[in-house]
Amino acid sequence: MNQDIYIRMAEESDAQELLHIYAPYVTDTAITFEYTVPTVQEFASRIRHTLQRYPYLVILQNGKICGYAYASIFKGRAAYDWSVETSVYLRQDCRGAGLGKKLYYALEDALKRQNVINVNACISYPCEPNEYLDNGSEKFHNNLGYKKVAHFTKCAYKFDQWYDMIWMEKMIGDHTNKPEPFIPITEL
């Protein structure tokens, strides 16, 4: 079976379809700690805001959007310009096919062009595996070369239970005494 896979920059007009992917993560999982599904307008605003500075990518398979990944500000100070936080979400029927990996590699390539060095992932983590969360995200990031650098205990509450949070980190560049300046995605 021919699988035509294409990755492109997201557009505000993708908001409805991307929200359709994201909504089950809000309502049915503890992968995100968001309680309420955002409106299409709010989601479009998030896309627009992200694209002012960082890549926001969508992956299509045979012409249909299967998922998205983006980078966001790590901390709101100039000294953190070389560090980002990343997120990835896939349609449930697209998981396990390597699309998340392709998205993350494309995201890392874009971030390298921006002179980003540290890529960080904030991951919800089960105190005990349950119907809302397993440790799949940790395994996914570990397989991509991320290392666990922090573990916060019972810091989030959703679905009447507590969840831990971990941070995982990957270096995609070299730390030099005079790093190249960060370049917003709009200037590439």
N, C-alpha and C positions, 0 to 999 in steps of 0.2 A: 504494500500500500504506500503510495507516494504521500509524504508528509511535508507540505510546503510550510516552512517555519520562517517567520519574518519578525524582526524587532525594530521598533521605531519609537520616536519620542511621543509621549502622550500629548493629547490636546484636550482643551476644556470640553469639547464636544464628546469626548469619551466618558465623561463623568457618569452618565446613566449606566453604561455597561460595566464600568469599573466598580460602581457602587453595588451593582448586582452580584459581583464577585465578592466584595467586601462584606456585605450585609450578613451572610451566614456565619462569618467569623465573629461578628458582634453578637448575634442572637443565639448561636449554638455552641460557641467555643470560648475558652479562656485564652486563646492565642492573642487576642487584643483585650485590653482591660476597658475598652470603651463599652458603655452600657447601652447607649441609644444609637441606632443607625442614623447617620447624618442625612440631611436632605441632599437632593441632587445639586442644589445651589451651593450648599456648604462644601460638598465634595469637589465641585468645579472650582471653587475658591481655593481649596487646598492644592489642587493641581496647579492653578495659576501662580499661587504663592511659591510653591516648590520650584517651578520652572524659572523663576526670576534669578535663581542662584544655582540650582542643582539639576541633575538629570532625573527625569521621571519617564521610565520606559514601559512600553506594553509589548507583549509577545503575542503574535497571531499564528495560528496553525490552520492552514487551509482557509485563510481569510477571516477567521473568527478569533476574537480576543480571548486568550486563555489565562492571562495573568498580567501582573504589573509589578514593578520594583522601582524604588526611588531612594534618593539620599536626602537627608535633612540635616539641619544645623545640629551639631553636637552640643555646643554650649554657646551662649550669646556674647562671646568676647573675641576680639580680633586674634588673640594668641591661639585660639582653637581653629583657625581657618583651615588648617591642614588635616583636620579630623572631621568625620561625618558619622551620622547614624544611618543605617540602612534598614529597609523593610521590603518584604516580598509577599505577595498574595497570589494564589492560583485558584482558578475554578476547581471545584472539588473533583470533577471528572477529568481534569488535566494533571492531577498530582501523580507523582511516581513515574513520569515519562521523561524526566531530565530537563523539562522546560524551566524550572526554577534555577537550576544550575546555569543554563544558557543565559537567563536574564541576569543573574548575579555576575557572570563573567563580562557581559556587555556593560553592566553598570560599573564594574571595576575599571574597565577600559576607559569609559568616559571620565571617571574620577581621576584616573592617572593623567589624562590630558588636562585636567584642572589643577594638577599638582597636589592632589590630596594624597596623604601618606597613611593615615590611620583610618581604618574602616571598622566601625563598631556596630554591634547588633544587641539591642535590648530585648531579651527573650523571656516571656512568661514561662514559669517552670513549676511543675506539679510537686507539691509536698508529697503526694502519693498519686500515681497515675489514676485517672478517673475518666468518666465519659466526656469531659469537656477539654481535657488536655493530657497529652503524653509528652515524652521528651524528644519527639521527632524533629523539632526545630533545632535543638542542640546538636543532634546527630547530623542534620543537614549542614549546619554551619561548620561543624568539626570536619566533615568530609571535604569542605571547600578550603580548609586550611586555617579556620578561625580557632583561637585558643580561648578557653574560659579564663576571665581575669577578675570576675567579681560574682558573689552570690549573696543576695539579700533575702532574708528569711521572712516569710509570711508578711509581705509588704503590700499585697493587693487582695481585695475581697470581691469575689464575683460568684454568682450561683450558690450563695450560702456557704461558701468555703474559702479558706485562705490559700493564696498562691505565693510561691517564691518568685524571684526575678533574678536572672543571671545576665551578665554582660559578657559578650565574646568579642574578640578583637583580631584583626588581620592587618599586617603591614603590607601595603601594595607599592611602597617606594622606600627610598633610603632617607634616613634622618641625617641631614647635613647641618653645619653651623649657619649656613646662609641658604635656606630653602628658596626655591623659585616661588614667586608670589602666587597665591590662589587666583584662579581665573574663573569667574562666573560662567555658567554654561551658556549664557546668552552671548558671550564674547568669543566663543569657539567657532 
